């Protein structure tokens, strides 16, 4: 990974930070794209200390604000003349329905629309840096969604925490498939992964409350794997030489797995791309 530039969203904690430590330790210039600058600065110090690398940078990014996504992508393009790996790691879920700055349902906006726009704005630089890679962190939770709710993507009617989360994780895989169909594998590969049940800060900003928050952060937490262990698959997809030319897959424990039937629907992937473009506006 020497001389390569890697951007990791949500890298100030958990999976993202563990991914940053691993890739920085391999020699990559590692960019932590995070919402909170103070937390990002503290995380950058930890990443430098644990990886032994000083090539750790910070870019402010709020995936729940498309203006922030555009500003962050412009800053990345200005500061770095190449981009070898983009890890769309950041995500979240909300117990109650709330919206992003532009009015999208929060889980769908942060987990899909923000990464969709960011990826598209950085796509030309990724292609110029070929061969490069995109890693989209999905979840086994995608199986909770039988299909995209095309008539109500924003869950304006009958909001359900796991339904919204499942749909956003299904969207991650469909987005990955669409990228793989659009991009020559010799230039850019795109793959999705499930990291496992990991001890992370997901939902810790107050979005996850009540019974779900209790189960996630107290009762079930001792059974979760560490962030470093959970990050292995996304680190593998970002760096392993044997992944060269392999695109459009869904990986668990560093092995390709078959996602749900809905996640293998290329017509749905194409439709989601078109719908997402309309929702976020210009992607160039």
Secondary structure, DSSP 8 states (H G I E B T S, - for coil): -TT-EEEEETTTSHHHHHHHHHHHHTT-EEEEEES-HHHHHHHHHHHHHHH--S-EEEEE--TT-HHHHHHHHHHHHHH-S---EEEE------SS--B-TTS-BHHHIIIIIHHHHHHHHHHHHHHHT-SEEEEEE--GGGGG-SS--TT-TT--SS--HHHHHHHHHHHHHHHHHHHHHHS-TTTEEEEEEE--SB---TTTTTTS-HHHHHIIIIITGGGSB-HHHHTHHHHHHHH-GGGTT--S-EEETTEEE---TGGG-HHHHHHHHHHHHHHH----
